[in-house]
Amino acid sequence: MKKVLFVLINMNLGGTEKSFLNLVDQLPKDKYEISLLLLEKKGELLHQIPSHIKVLELKEYAEVKSNLSNNPYKQLKDLMKKRSWMEAFFFMVTYSYRKITKDSRLFYKYLIKNVPVLNERYDLAIAYAGPMDFITYYTNHRVKAEEKIQWIHFDITRIGFDTNFAKKMYRNFNKIYVVSKHAGGKLIEVIPALKNKVEVHENIISAAKIQEMALREKVINYPGIKIVTVARLTSEKAPERALKVCKHLIERGHKITWHWIGDGPLRDHMNQKIKEYGLTEIFILEGARLNPYPYVHEADIYVQPSDHEGYCITIAEAKVLNKPIVTTATAGAVGQITHDKTGLITKIDDLSLLVGIERMLADSSLRHSFTQALSEEQEKLTYKRGFLNEITLK
């Protein structure tokens, strides 16, 4: 039996965490002994981890997180107040080296000085929540495994990606898994030396489970055409873009309601903007939902307004439910949607998204054609994101 360790940040309600649950659900129990190491043992999806998976927590991460989030000058001042002269010296040296050389390795070595090596040895260790520099460094230096995989869930050109750190650390992994061909291409452009290590592994979804969960309840009782988005309220998901587009649609006379499923740090800001625009009965923040699929099932149009996505599991889920989709041209969309055949792909800006949604709103036959095309696509596929009896981790 192969011993596998996955390393994630937490089990918050997000695409990476959902894809992990779908992946381990497909792994045969008689072939894999799975452990999950969480930096923080918390999150809405924590109770959904299968009982056969051993869950570990990196208790020392609380201190590491504090050091990562603190203002470095304040941290140095605090150390000196405590008369921790040696600690202050090492912190100053490692932080300065990081700033001057743009190489974070010495800084992370300082951060994990009190973090012990995991006792157990694994056949395979997977830095699953990537790119996340701490998990990358920790998996390299504190995990014993015959093989190691770095998993990348995002388009690295659209996030805060430390190229110098990755160049030096990723070469220590046996494989680099990316969730789309487009995202893989971007990674290779930035770090050509990784070309022979990069493999595309799309996020796994369970189509049958999604279809069953979508019918469990009725959730939307609002008039007009129903637009739905499932995403966290974070800047990369562009909720304010969606709100601005919604405002223009209403001003142009469209009878719609837009339901945003998900929570996040921008919730208060979005509530304020919704009131400012007078859209409290139009743009509805439904909050986080463990089962968002009834909302998607009842949608007339699914919209993904994001600035960037690695794979975008919510688009894959909307496709399973045969929903007409309008999405911005993120890496996570272009590999899943055929423009003008299974959905509409727009440029990543407010006006382009507005034009795409207006086109969909104005043409019910277009919406029907996309629904039909998605249904036929599913029938033709041996749907590898859900209908496989077994998958393997090489």
Secondary structure, 3 states (H helix, E strand, C coil): CEEEEEEECCCCCCHHHHHHHHHHHHCCCCCEEEEEEECCCCCCCHHHCCCCCEEEECCCHHHHHHHHHCCHHHHHHHHHHCCCHHHHHHHHHHHHHHHHHCCCHHHHHHHCCCCCCCCCEEEEEEECCCCCHHHHHHHHHHCEEEEEEEEECCCHHHCCCCHHHHHHHHHHCCEEEECCHHHHHHHHHHCHHHHHHEEECCCCCCHHHHHHHHCCCCCCCCCCEEEEEECCCCHHHCHHHHHHHHHHHHHCCCCEEEEEEECCCCHHHHHHHHHHHCCCCCEEEEECCCCCHHHHHCCCEEEECCCCCCCCHHHHHHHHCCCCEEEECCHHHHCCCCECCCEEEECCCHHHHHHHHHHHHHCHHHHHHHHHHHHHHHHHCCCCCCCCCCCCCC
